[in-house]
Amino acid sequence: MDFDVLVIGAGPGGYHAAIRAAQLGLRVACAEREAVGGVCLNVGCIPTKALLHAGEQIAAARHAADFGLTFGEQKMDIAKLNGWKDGIVKKLTGGVGALFKANKITHLIGEASFVDAHTVKVGDKTYTAGSFIIATGSEPAKLPGLDVNQVDIVDSTGALVMPDPVPARMLCVGGGVIGFEFSHVYNNMGSAVKVIEFLPNVIPGADADAVKEFAKSMTKQGIKIETQTKANKAEKKSDGIHVELESVKTGEKRTEVFDRVLVAVGRRPRTDGLNVAAAGVHVTDRGFIPADQQQRTNISHIYSVGDVAGNPMLAHKAMKEGLVAAEVIAGKPSAQDAVAIPGVVYTSPELAWVGLTEQEAKDKGYKVKTGTFPLSASGRAMTLQQTDGFVKMVVEADTDLLLGVHIVGPHASDLLGEAGLALEMAATATDIALTIHAHPTLGESVLEAAEAVHKQAIHIMNR
C-alpha cells in the first residue's frame, strides 16, 4: 500500500484526521480538490465570523453616544473589508498547510475517486491505502425557482463577498443559523433585511424560550421575521429582484422587491464524483455516508466523518469524528460518545445551546425543573450594553442532574464550554451553583441560573 490511511477532504474533519493519524505514526495522505481548510476555513465559519465582527463594530459605534463617545461619519471601505476577511482565511489555511508539512502528510491536489475498495484516483494518478477516511463535507442546498448566480441571488458562499454599495434591501430565505448570521451582518452594514422561514419557528432544534428571546432581539435590531412563509420564484427587473412569497398557512401570494436574495435553506452532503459504489460503500437516499460510533462505514476499512456522515453538520462535530477515525485506524480504543454536541448562532446576542431542550427532556420522560437568569440583572452585561437574553438551565427534578443549557446573550458560545463539560461529567445544578465564579463576569449568569433551579438566585426574585 502507498499509505496506511488516505483522507479524502481537508476540511475540519479531514485535516484533524490526517494530523492525528500522522501523530500516531501512520503514513498519511490527504486529497483535496479545492483548498485546505474546507468550507469552514475558506467560505464558512471563519470568514463569516470576520464579517460579523466588522458589523458589530459598526453597531457598537452607533450606540457609543449612549455613554458619551461620539465619532465622525461612518465610512466603509468595502474592498478593504473583503481583503481583511480574505487575509484571515489565507493565514489560517496556510497554517493548515504548514501543519501538513510538519507532520509529513502527503498533500494530494485534485478530486479523489474510488477505483476499488483499496484504490483511489486523484488527478491522473492512482494510490492505494490500507484505510480511507471520507471527509468530503457538504454544499449549500438548492431551492427550485431561485437560481443562484452569486451576484443578485446568492448562497452562503456568494454572500461572503460584500458588494459595493451594500444592498439596500435584502431577503434571506431560511431562518436557520446561516440565514441569521448573514442577516445580522447585512443589517448592521445598512441593509433592510427580511428573513422568511417555512417552519413555524426559526432556528429549528433550539429551545423554544431561547428562540423567542433571540427573535425578539433580532426584531428590535430591525430584522423582519416571517415564519410559515416560502419563496416560490424570483425575477430580476430594472428596479430589483421580484420575489413571489407565499403564506404556508393560507396560500396567499404576494410579490416583494429586493436588491439581493440569500438562499440559506440548509446543506447537502458532497459525494459527487467520489464513486463510492466502486468501493461498495453504502450511501443513503439523501446522499449521506453513515458510520458507526467508530466512524466505520459498512466497509470496515473505510470511514466517514463530518457533514457527509450525517447531521448535525457542524465543524466541531467533524473535528471530533476525524480524531476518532484516525485513532481507531491506529488501533486505539476510541469512539464518538459525546453526551451532547453544542450549537451556536454567532449573532449579537448569540444563541447557544448544549444538551436537551425543555420539551425534548419532557418528551424523553424526565421530570423537569428549570432555572432562568436574565442578563438584565447582570452587572457585567450592563457594562457591555448587552442585556438582551438569559441563561436557562434544564434539570432532572428528582436527581438535580443537568440535562441542557440554553443561552441568549453576549459571548454565549464561550459560556457554553462550562455547560458542555458539566454535561459530560454528569454534573448537577448544585455542582455548578457551588462553584465560585469570578465577579463581575457573564459566567456568573450560569451560576445564578443554577441557583434559580432551586429558587435561590441572589440577583432576581425567585418565583
Secondary structure, 3 states (H helix, E strand, C coil): CCEEEEEECCCHHHHHHHHHHHHCCCCEEEEECCCCCHHHHHHCHHHHHHHHHHHHHHHHHHHHHHHCCCCCCCCCCHHHHHHHHHHHHHHHHHHHHHHHHHCCCEEEECCEEEEECCEEEECCEEEEEEEEEECCCEEECCECCECCCCCCEECHHHHCCCCCCCCCEEEEECCCHHHHHHHHHHHHCCCEEEEEECCCCCCCCCCHHHHHHHHHHHHHCCCEEEECEEEEEEEEECCEEEEEEEECCCCCEEEEEECEEEECCCEEECCCCCCHHHHCCCCCCCCCCCCCCCCECCCCCEEECHHHHCCCCCHHHHHHHHHHHHHHHCCCCCCCCCCCCCEEECCCCEEEEEECCHHHHHHCCCCEEEEEEEHHHCHHHHHCCCCCCEEEEEEECCCCEEEEEEEEECCHHHHHHHHHHHHHCCCEHHHHHCCCCCCCCCCHHHHHHHHHHCCCCCCCCCC
